[in-house]
Amino acid sequence: MNTKISTAQEPDAAKPIEKIIETPVFLQLAFRPLFFLGAVFSCVSLGVWALFLNGHFQLPTYTTPFLWHGHEMLFGFVAAIVVGFLLTAVQNWTGIKGLNGKPLLLLITVWFAARVSFLIDVTTIPLQWIDLLFIPLSAYFLARPIIAIKQTRNLMFVPVLTLMFLSNLGFHYGIYSNDLALSQQALQAMLWLTVLLITLLGGRVIPFFTANGTQKPRASDQLWLDISVIASTAMVVVVQGFGLSNMFSPSLNAALLLTAAILQGTRFCRWKFWNTSKVALLWSLHGAYAFVPLGMALLAASYTIDNLSYSTAQHAILTGAIGAMILSMMARVSLGHSGRPLKPKKIMSVAFSLILATGLIRSLGVWLGIESSLIMLTLAAAGWILAYGIFAWVYWPVLSKPRIDGKPG
């Protein structure tokens, strides 16, 4: 009897077994690692700074202590949060999956390596280049999906990141060439570029968030006012951020800053901040933005008031506007992009209050209590550490666990 031997194989035997590796939750969108690591790093950085001010710690010698502090808070902390926000928002803008997995791991590794190198004083040239790599790499990842769908409107953030990179390049070149004034000016450029970002994004989202959160009509757009705010702020960025202030008289610098402050304050009041007192994610945003016109007004005053230093006035923006705005936006974005209701835990109201109080202590407190300035500086650092420490503690489960609605990201 003839028998036929089947050559058919079992389906499972014919196919190689593929090992499926899922992207860890922490690396599924940029806001997750960059918000958490940035918040923790800011606490570490300010803790080290407070210890130094009180004579208990020797800072790295790559640059002066004050330049180290400025660089790490602006190019370390602020840059991480700005990039985390933009690389998360671009998914909403374009509908293309945001940066995740190995490319995101590469980006945060670059950022983390730079922070460690500054903190432990590893200052070889290659590690300086690692610090310089973070922003342009971020700009590339941001531009790629925008260009893919030809959404030119949102490409405006790429030139801003490019200018931030050039500012960081100027900082390092100033250290390399022993031109510390150049390094200081580079920090000014980064600060004012961040203010410009707050102005642009704030004008977009704060009226929208306020209308949704209060269930009241949105403030009507005033094109002339929006253009005037952006134009006057851009002028301040150019003059103060890129070293042109030395070409003008103190009265002209003060007039430019005061004009921008009045326009910013006018637009801010039109957003009806008084309607937000019952919604923490709103009053914290409005409170942060209020420091933009306040800081500009204090900077204008610093040109005419002898005992009000430019640095002290400037910290109303650095700590109040930037520090409080970042904390509020991180709290909101983290909830929204993890599928959670926009209702933070009650303890976050303590964190928001602390960071706003810190902005006042670091600016008005240091100015008016100049004889106790070290105490004020230490209190400001402690307030920041507590505020951002609360965020890191409360939001770690949010940032490290999957979305509760089951969606990716």
Secondary structure as GFF3:
##gff-version 3
##sequence-region A 1 409
A	DSSP	alpha_helix	11	14	.	.	.	ID=ss1
A	DSSP	three_ten_helix	25	27	.	.	.	ID=ss2
A	DSSP	alpha_helix	31	53	.	.	.	ID=ss3
A	DSSP	alpha_helix	65	71	.	.	.	ID=ss4
A	DSSP	pi_helix	72	78	.	.	.	ID=ss5
A	DSSP	alpha_helix	79	94	.	.	.	ID=ss6
A	DSSP	alpha_helix	101	119	.	.	.	ID=ss7
A	DSSP	alpha_helix	125	148	.	.	.	ID=ss8
A	DSSP	three_ten_helix	152	156	.	.	.	ID=ss9
A	DSSP	alpha_helix	157	176	.	.	.	ID=ss10
A	DSSP	alpha_helix	180	214	.	.	.	ID=ss11
A	DSSP	alpha_helix	223	241	.	.	.	ID=ss12
A	DSSP	three_ten_helix	245	247	.	.	.	ID=ss13
A	DSSP	alpha_helix	250	270	.	.	.	ID=ss14
A	DSSP	three_ten_helix	273	275	.	.	.	ID=ss15
A	DSSP	alpha_helix	280	302	.	.	.	ID=ss16
A	DSSP	alpha_helix	310	315	.	.	.	ID=ss17
A	DSSP	pi_helix	316	323	.	.	.	ID=ss18
A	DSSP	alpha_helix	324	336	.	.	.	ID=ss19
A	DSSP	alpha_helix	347	360	.	.	.	ID=ss20
A	DSSP	pi_helix	361	365	.	.	.	ID=ss21
A	DSSP	alpha_helix	366	368	.	.	.	ID=ss22
A	DSSP	three_ten_helix	370	372	.	.	.	ID=ss23
A	DSSP	alpha_helix	373	400	.	.	.	ID=ss24
###
